Amino acid sequence: MLRRTKAYTLLASLLALESLVRVLPAGLFSFLPYPVNYIDLAIGIAGVISVIGLFLLLRWGYWGALAISVITIAFDVWCALTIYPTALLGIPVPAFVLFYLVPRRSQLTEVGS
């Protein structure tokens, strides 16, 4: 069973913080093309939802956090190559999520689906 350790709590907190950073300042970055803002906003909202499930140790939270992390990395790489290089700053947290959660898949049990 996946347990809520200090590292797990830190991981969920970092993911929540990054998701909120993507949601809250969406209007501040009006100089970016609109589709980029909407995609960033959607990733942030999905991240907030998945981090709730992750913190509650639910299976869908685990898989949601993994999916959002992969999507975030892909989106940030695309943005860094095409629009603004500072998007690379959004990669460390999702990379840490993948690095921490993927090896612990065998510990995942159905707690609350």
N, C-alpha and C positions, 0 to 999 in steps of 0.2 A: 504494500500500500504506500502510495506517495504521501509523505508526511510534510507538514508545514514547519520546516526548519527555519532558522534565521536566514540562511541563504535563499531559501524559497520565498520567504516574506520579502527580502530585499529585491529579488527578481521580480515579483509581482508589483512591488512598489515602483521600481524603475520602469516597468512596462506601463503602469498606470500613468506615471509622470510623462513619459514620452507620448502616450496617447492623448493626454490632456494638452500637451504642447502643440500637438497637431490640430486639435479641435479649437482651442481658445483663440489663437492668433490668426485664424483663417482670414478674417477681415483685414488684418494688418498688412498682409502681403498682397495687396491689391495690384502691385506692379507685376505680379506673375500672371501668366495666362490663366484664364478662368478654369479650364479643365484641370490644371494642376492643383488649383485651390480645392476644387470639388473632390478630386481623388484623394488629396491629403486629408480633407475633412472626413471622407468615407472611411479611410484607413484609421483615423483617430477614433471615430465612433465605434467601429468594429473592435478596435483595440480596447476601448473602455468596457465594452460588453464582454469580451473574452477574458479580460483580467478579473472581472467579477467571478466568473466561473472558475478561473485558475486559482484565485484566492480561496474559493470555497471547496477546492479539490475535486471539482466535477470533471468528468471525462471530456465534455464538450469544451470546457475552459482550456484544458490541456491542448486539444487539437486546434481550437481556435487561436490560441497563443502561438502555436507552431505555424499555422497558416498565415496569420497576420505578420509574423516575423519574416517569413519568406517573401510575402508580398511587399512588405516595407523595404527590405533589402533590394529587391528587384526595382521597385519604384525609385528609391533613392539613387541607385546606380544609373538608372535611365535619366533622372533629373540632372545628376552630376555631369553626365556626358552631353546632354542636350541643352540644358537651361542654365542651371547655376551650380557651380562646383561645391558650394557649401552644403549641399544636400548629403554629401558623404558623412557629415557629422551625425546623421540619423542612423548610421549603420551599427555602431558598437552595441547599443542596447539589444536590438533584435538578434545580433550575432551571439551575444551573451545568453539570451533566452534559448536559442537553438543549442548552443554549447552545453547548457545546463540541463535542459529538458530531454533532449533526444536520448542520451544514455540512460535516463530514468524511466523509459517507456515500460520496461518490464515490471516496474514497481506500481504502475497504474492499475487500479482496480475500480470496479464500478461502485462508487460511493453514493452518488445521487443522480447519475446520468443527467 
